Amino acid sequence: MQKDILTFDPVCLNEFENVLRHYPRAKIVRSSSWREMYSIETISSLFSPDIAVGVVGATPCLNPITIETHKHIRHQAV
């Protein structure tokens, strides 16, 4: 795995982490395609240690057929 691919813009990351520090009980749940490719440990390592402990999981990966069959559910969630 190329570690340099897995980076956040340092300015954006700093801003994001600073916001999260105002909400110490906030948790981070991954919902991007990275949840399918990288472990929670890998993603957590991209954050400062005090923020990394808040990375708690990921949304489920659904089968494309399930998504198509139940697409109305997604519209209800928005």
MODELLER restraints for C-alpha pairs under 7 A, 6 or more apart:
rsr = mdl.restraints
at = mdl.atoms
rsr.add(forms.Gaussian(group=physical.xy_distance, feature=features.Distance(at['CA:7:A'], at['CA:46:A']), mean=6.78, stdev=0.5))
rsr.add(forms.Gaussian(group=physical.xy_distance, feature=features.Distance(at['CA:17:A'], at['CA:51:A']), mean=6.71, stdev=0.5))
rsr.add(forms.Gaussian(group=physical.xy_distance, feature=features.Distance(at['CA:20:A'], at['CA:26:A']), mean=6.82, stdev=0.5))
rsr.add(forms.Gaussian(group=physical.xy_distance, feature=features.Distance(at['CA:26:A'], at['CA:54:A']), mean=6.88, stdev=0.5))
rsr.add(forms.Gaussian(group=physical.xy_distance, feature=features.Distance(at['CA:27:A'], at['CA:54:A']), mean=4.72, stdev=0.5))
rsr.add(forms.Gaussian(group=physical.xy_distance, feature=features.Distance(at['CA:27:A'], at['CA:55:A']), mean=6.00, stdev=0.5))
rsr.add(forms.Gaussian(group=physical.xy_distance, feature=features.Distance(at['CA:27:A'], at['CA:56:A']), mean=6.37, stdev=0.5))
rsr.add(forms.Gaussian(group=physical.xy_distance, feature=features.Distance(at['CA:28:A'], at['CA:54:A']), mean=5.65, stdev=0.5))
rsr.add(forms.Gaussian(group=physical.xy_distance, feature=features.Distance(at['CA:28:A'], at['CA:55:A']), mean=4.51, stdev=0.5))
rsr.add(forms.Gaussian(group=physical.xy_distance, feature=features.Distance(at['CA:28:A'], at['CA:56:A']), mean=5.95, stdev=0.5))
rsr.add(forms.Gaussian(group=physical.xy_distance, feature=features.Distance(at['CA:29:A'], at['CA:55:A']), mean=6.19, stdev=0.5))
rsr.add(forms.Gaussian(group=physical.xy_distance, feature=features.Distance(at['CA:29:A'], at['CA:56:A']), mean=5.94, stdev=0.5))
rsr.add(forms.Gaussian(group=physical.xy_distance, feature=features.Distance(at['CA:29:A'], at['CA:57:A']), mean=5.00, stdev=0.5))
rsr.add(forms.Gaussian(group=physical.xy_distance, feature=features.Distance(at['CA:29:A'], at['CA:58:A']), mean=4.90, stdev=0.5))
rsr.add(forms.Gaussian(group=physical.xy_distance, feature=features.Distance(at['CA:29:A'], at['CA:59:A']), mean=6.80, stdev=0.5))
rsr.add(forms.Gaussian(group=physical.xy_distance, feature=features.Distance(at['CA:30:A'], at['CA:57:A']), mean=6.28, stdev=0.5))
rsr.add(forms.Gaussian(group=physical.xy_distance, feature=features.Distance(at['CA:30:A'], at['CA:58:A']), mean=4.36, stdev=0.5))
rsr.add(forms.Gaussian(group=physical.xy_distance, feature=features.Distance(at['CA:30:A'], at['CA:59:A']), mean=6.29, stdev=0.5))
rsr.add(forms.Gaussian(group=physical.xy_distance, feature=features.Distance(at['CA:31:A'], at['CA:58:A']), mean=5.81, stdev=0.5))
rsr.add(forms.Gaussian(group=physical.xy_distance, feature=features.Distance(at['CA:31:A'], at['CA:59:A']), mean=5.30, stdev=0.5))
rsr.add(forms.Gaussian(group=physical.xy_distance, feature=features.Distance(at['CA:35:A'], at['CA:58:A']), mean=6.11, stdev=0.5))
rsr.add(forms.Gaussian(group=physical.xy_distance, feature=features.Distance(at['CA:40:A'], at['CA:57:A']), mean=6.71, stdev=0.5))
rsr.add(forms.Gaussian(group=physical.xy_distance, feature=features.Distance(at['CA:44:A'], at['CA:52:A']), mean=4.74, stdev=0.5))
rsr.add(forms.Gaussian(group=physical.xy_distance, feature=features.Distance(at['CA:44:A'], at['CA:55:A']), mean=6.03, stdev=0.5))
rsr.add(forms.Gaussian(group=physical.xy_distance, feature=features.Distance(at['CA:45:A'], at['CA:52:A']), mean=6.62, stdev=0.5))
